Amino acid sequence: MNRSALTRIVAPLALALAPFASAPAQAQDLESAFDSAFGTEVREPEQFLPDPDSPLERRIAQIANGRDGRIGVAAIDLATGEQVSVLGDQLFPMASTSKIAIAATFLEGVDQGRWSLTSEFPLLWAVRSQRFSTRVAPVREGEYLPASQLIDLMITRSSNPATDALLAAVGGPSAVNDWARRAGLTGFSLDRDIATLVRDDGEFDPTYHIDPRDAATPETMVRLLAGIYQGEWLSAESRDVILNAMERTRTGRNRIRGMMPAGVTVSHKTGTLNRMAGDIGIVEMPDGRAIAMAIFVTGQSASQAHENANKSEARRLRDARIASIARALYDGYAERANARQYASAQHQSAAAAR
């Protein structure tokens, strides 16, 4: 949604509801109306109505059902622009998937000559502190490493100290939000450094509650991936730094990668927090076509108590759900491509016969 369209929705809404904002019950109505306007209300997947003309979207909606949790999916074929979205406009915790945007913000600075890949910054290690005891979790400086190594650690190993080193270098979360805004990524907000995010994790259950902090929509994350892959915002060299690191990611082998056939290249970044798992990535098919996809899974265990008793099983279920959705997206886009090729061949044969 562009800024002018947003203004057309918000301004009349605010004027109409302002007189009622002081009353508790009416304030709830205000919040509901606000959520409705922005599409941030929690919608169970069974409330989602897939495009009736899209068998692939119907298939994904069936896999991404809402039993014991919210699941958000977005994907786009970067050759044709064909898109799939299931709760793709709903906010989900980014967790460590935000590290792609942090890397892009830093690399924009490299392209502008503000620093280089050989510039050195200190690792920022979290210092133990009580949850919510401070607005920003304390950290201590560690070893200085070149930016190229920090980016590699941040993406391939999801290193939090390396991430916070680069986040501090660019000017904190506000600098990343500024980059995202200039890139047109409207459904995106980074509010805390990683040390604070991890320390205070678990404040809300993402299965049932949308926390707008450190959150993005699956559609926005797919747009982030597509823009990086297609070279919209960064130089070719900086683009390759991110994509090469994503291809060598060591985390989340059972997520998007988990069920992919041989010959497929997956460049991705995972994210994990309390009762959620996410994975965003570019899947390159053997024929050279590429699909950008973002999948966020919350819950998937019957209750928080059940999850506490069976943490490894709950994690396995979330990973398996991501893997099955990713494979269904791959198969669906491959089927579409085969259908187009068949139709094209039939058309050529008919034309030759005439």
C-alpha positions, -999 to +999 in steps of 0.1 A: +000+000+000+015+034-010+016+064+013-013+083-003-035+052-002-026+047+035-035+083+042-069+080+025-077+051+049-062+063+081-073+100+081-110+094+078-107+065+102-090+086+129-115+115+125-145+092+127-133+073+158-115+101+177-145+111+198-148+076+212-111+069+220-115+077+257-141+050+265-126+015+271-152-004+251-151+021+223-113+021+224-115-016+216-136-007+186-110+018+176-083-008+178-104-033+158-110-007+132-074+003+131-064-034+127-089-039+100-076-009+080-040-021+082-046-058+079-028-066+112-056-084+130-050-120+138-068-140+112-069-178+115-060-196+083-095-210+080-107-175+076-083-170+047-100-174+013-075-184-014-078-172-050-103-196-065-084-194-098-051-205-081-049-242-074-014-236-060-027-211-035-055-235-025-029-262-020-007-240+002-037-228+022-045-265+030-009-272+042-007-239+061-038-246+082-043-229+115-044-258+138-024-248+169-008-217+153-006-190+127+013-197+095+022-170+069+034-177+034+044-156+004+062-166-028+069-151-062+083-166-094+110-141-103+107-149-140+069-145-144+059-125-114+033-151-104+026-148-067+011-169-039+001-155-005-015-171+025-018-147+054+010-130+036-002-095+047-002-104+084+028-095+106+050-122+120+081-120+141+112-117+118+136-131+144+169-136+126+155-132+091+159-095+097+196-100+093+192-098+055+179-063+058+207-054+082+233-067+058+217-048+029+218-016+049+255-020+057+263-029+021+245+002+008+271+021+029+299+001+013+285+010-022+284+047-011+320+046+002+311+051+039+331+020+048+345-011+031+343-049+036+378-047+052+366-021+078+368-037+113+341-036+140+340-053+174+317-083+181+291-072+206+285-099+232+254-099+253+259-094+291+236-113+314+208-091+327+172-096+339+144-096+313+129-062+306+153-046+332+166-021+307+153-007+274+185-020+257+203-051+268+239-045+279+267-058+257+305-058+258+329-054+230+349-084+218+373-091+190+375-068+161+367-085+128+365-072+092+330-065+079+332-093+053+337-119+081+309-103+102+285-106+074+295-142+068+290-151+105+257-131+107+241-150+078+258-184+076+258-191+113+232-165+124+258-150+149+241-125+171+273-107+183+283-102+146+248-089+138+248-064+166+283-053+155+271-043+121+238-030+134+257-006+157+279+004+127+250+015+105+234+035+133+210+010+150+175-002+141+163+032+129+190+032+101+177-002+089+141+010+090+152+041+070+168+018+044+136-004+043+114+027+039+135+040+010+134+005-006+096+006-004+093-022+022+063-009+041+054-040+061+087-040+081+098-027+115+131-034+133+128-021+169+156-037+190+191-050+186+194-088+187+208-089+223+176-072+235+153-092+213+167-125+225+169-114+262+132-104+262+119-132+240+087-148+252+069-116+262+040-125+239+029-158+223+031-152+185+006-180+180-022-157+191-007-122+194+007-099+168+036-079+182+044-051+157+079-048+170+107-066+150+080-079+127+073-080+089+048-096+066+058-126+045+049-105+014+074-078+025+102-103+031+096-118-004+098-083-018+131-078+001+145-111-014+133-102-049+149-068-048+182-081-036+182-109-061+173-086-090+199-060-081+175-032-074+192-015-044+228-028-043+258-031-066+264-065-082+293-071-058+272-063-027+243-084-040+267-113-044+280-109-009+245-115+005+234-143-019+267-162-016+264-161+022+228-172+021+237-201-001+262-213+025+237-209+054+243-237+080+212-233+100+177-247+093+187-276+071+153-291+077+133-260+067+132-247+031+161-270+022+145-300+039+125-316+011+140-300-020+150-323-049+185-328-061+199-301-084+181-272-065+201-243-051+187-228-019+200-194-006+182-187+026+181-172+061+164-187+091+148-171+122+138-187+155+122-174+186+097-184+213+071-207+196+080-196+161+103-206+132+108-188+099+128-192+068+131-169+038+151-177+007+156-179-030+151-214-046+168-217-080+155-246-101+177-267-124+163-248-154+176-215-140+142-201-128+142-186-093+114-185-067+115-162-037+097-175-007+090-165+029+074-189+054+067-182+091+052-208+114+040-202+149+028-227+175+022-262+162+021-276+197-011-279+215-002-254+243+027-236+258+028-262+286+030-290+260+058-272+242+078-267+273+077-304+279+084-313+243+106-285+229+125-306+204+093-321+190+077-287+187+107-274+168+107-305+146+070-299+138+076-263+128+106-272+107+086-300+090+057-276+082+081-251+066+097-279+045+064-293+033+052-258+023+084-250+005+083-282-014+046-276-024+056-242-036+085-257-057+062-284-072+034-259-079+056-235-097+073-263-116+039-276-127+029-241-139+061-238-159+056-273-175+020-263-184+031-231-201+058-250-220+032-276-231+007-249-242+035-231-261+045-263-279+009-271-288+004-236-301+036-238-322+025-272-336-009-258-345+007-228-362+031-251-382+002-273-393-016-242-407 
